[in-house]
Amino acid sequence: MSTDMIKSLRERTGAGMLDCKKALSESGGDIEKAIDWLRAKGIASAAKKATRAATEGSVHAYIHAGGRVGVLVEVNCETDFAAMNSEFQGLVRDVAMHIAAASPRWLAREDVPASEIEREREIQTQRVIEEGKPAAVAARIVDGRLGKFYEDYCLLEQKFVKDDSLTIEGVVKAAIAKIGENIRVRRFVRFELGEGLEKKANDFAAEVAAQAGMN
């Protein structure tokens, strides 16, 4: 399976890169069979709807673990009728619950700051060097580990906590195929009780110590 094949399938169906890669894998590298696989999963039709405006939807609040974790998530659809649909509301609740459990840092890989990507690349490059991997495959190993980094921290690429055979992007696309409207997770925020307080306390102590040393 080549990058060109994945690109070609993506151009023909509008499906995401990960979906195209899986479709080709499932169909033994046959593009026509991969298209059929995507259509059977409802992914190709979902991709075609992705260009349509989604300005309705819902903002959902989810509280978990006895009030220790809270999530606000906005999920958009095309009409207020769909927004009131039980399938759509179920999707929104599932996405909020997943965010509470899986702690994503960003919505999609496009949202990851360049500085974070560079930092992770440097870490993984150093790991590869220390592991003594051959230089000829080092770059490919680092790229693979960066892919895992995105899967761990980007919401749309995370494995769904209720069914790890699906990504959140896949769950959304399944809902698009079922409801018949474009749906997208627009933004989210996750709060965890006490998060960041220890760092602030340490920073404050360091600042006080530094000032004391100047006096």
Buried (B, 14 or more C-beta within 10 A) or exposed (E): BEEEBBEBBBEBBBBBBBBBBBBBEBBEEBBEBBBBBBBEBBBBBBBEBBEEEBEBBBBBEBEBEEEEBBBBBBBBBBBEEBBEBEEBBEBBBBBBBBBBBBBBEBBBBEEBEEEBBEEBBEEBBEEBEEEEBEEEEBEEBBEEBBEEBBBBBBBBBBBBBEEEEBBBBBBBBBBBBBBBBBBBBEEBEBEBEEEEEEEEEEEEEEEEEEEEEEE
